[in-house]
Amino acid sequence: MSKGTPSFGKHNKKTHIRCRRCGRHSYHKQKRSCSACGYPNAKRYKMAWKWKPINRAGRKFIKPKHQKRKTARINRHPSTRR
């Protein structure tokens, strides 16, 4: 079988499904592990090159002083939830 057009007809299986911990579409069915958060491992999977999503995921990484200002801003202007 050639590796051109006929082979692409066989690319119709889902390898990844939605992860129950992080909710992203990155849980590998055959490997039984999530490539985004590392589920079912107890420790969360994180790398230095993907620090932005990790910081965005939870508020515990924000310094308390900044957190107070951010919460106050959200309470004043509910439309700017960022």
DABELQUI-V109279 format. One record per helix or strand of 2 or more residues. SS is the DSSP state (H for helix, E for strand). FROM is the first residue (numbers start at 1). TO is the last residue. Records with the same first field share a line. If there is no record, write none. Layout:
# DABELQUI-V109279
SS=FROM-TO, FROM-TO
This chain:
# DABELQUI-V109279
H=5-8, 48-57, 59-61, 64-76
E=16-17, 27-28, 33-34
